[in-house]
Amino acid sequence: CSAGEGFGIPVVEAQACGTRVIVSDFTAQPELVGDGWTVAGQPDWDPMQRAWFFTPHVGAIVEALGDAYNHPGHPDKAVEFARRYDCDRVYNTHWRPVLERLAVTLAERLPL
């Protein structure tokens, strides 16, 4: 669980190794759980950073750990989910089309 996380690469990396995850119900973390648990908590405002953070409930983490221990699951589910974020797949599916459109737009607007 994290108090503040952007995309959450460690969550995807863990699942790529077949490890189920326990994440905070905050930021992008819930979207990254293919096999695991999302725990509740409380938002916290940090005035120094002018940003919201999150304090996961310890009891919810303990409960998720107990579930993980008692129901270990199968690593294939986590691995299969993590494949969505394979770097080649993300590049070919998302980045390449954007970069190609940018190249065309720039070529049209910039004189040679």
VEXMI-85210 format. One record per residue (C-alpha): residue in one letter; x, y, z. Coordinates in steps of 0.001 Angstrom, whole numbers, plus 500000, padded with zeros to 6 digits. Each point is the difference from the previous one (the first is absolute). Example, Ala and Ser with C-alpha at 12.3 -4.5 7.8 and 13.67 -1.06 7.14 Angstrom:
2
A512300495500507800
S501370503440499340
# end
This chain:
112
C500000500000500000
S501143503484499254
A499286503430501422
G500502501546496587
E500737498306496729
G499868501099496414
F499641497183497529
G501270497228502279
I502648498161498015
P500942497778503007
V496411498690500081
V500198498919496352
E503529498603500462
A498888497878502957
Q497122498540498001
A502296499344497041
C501929497754502414
G496784498221501024
T499629501789503331
R496570501141501125
V499909503585501228
I498394502062502751
V499543503656499073
S498379503116501393
D496668501082498541
F501604503197498735
T501390501488496778
A500538497457497203
Q500629497099502351
P496532498344499831
E500226499914496196
L503248498046500242
V498683497060502021
G499540496971497810
D500362497589502884
G499971501364503511
W498289502338502401
T499181503671500293
V499805501405503517
A498081502967501302
G501513502904501803
Q499783503700500634
P501147502863497782
D502504502392501564
W500791503514498758
D503696500911500073
P500176503804500069
M503753500057499282
Q499537498185496695
R496481501289499426
A498911496492499133
W497799497212501252
F501539496861501437
F498394496923501511
T500271498090503262
P498870496394499507
H498161498417502919
V502347497599501775
G497135497604500768
A499126499804496307
I503622499170499153
V500072497264502663
E496758498560498640
A501369499976496444
L503199498324501187
G497894497321501712
D498008499459496809
A503223499738498021
Y501371497429502416
N496808497927500077
H499258500272496272
P503319500145498157
G498365499925496565
H501779499099496801
P502899502099498661
D498789499768496389
K497168502462500662
A502399502702501207
V502472499339497179
E497283500136497343
F498728503321501344
A503508501500500039
R500482499126496322
R497720502940499162
Y502869502246501065
D502790498288498059
C502249502777498689
D499855498838496366
R496224499709500116
V499578503439501599
Y502386501550497486
N498401498390496943
T496415500523501153
H500219503480501475
W503280501823499449
R500728499137496368
P496678501356498658
V500421503225501993
L503581500482498834
E499006499338496382
R497196502594500202
L502382502500501565
A502531499422497228
V497356500637497332
T498724503123501783
L503489501400500412
A500892499264496378
E496892501888498863
R500706503023502191
L503761500367499809
P501619501246496825
L502914497970498671
# end
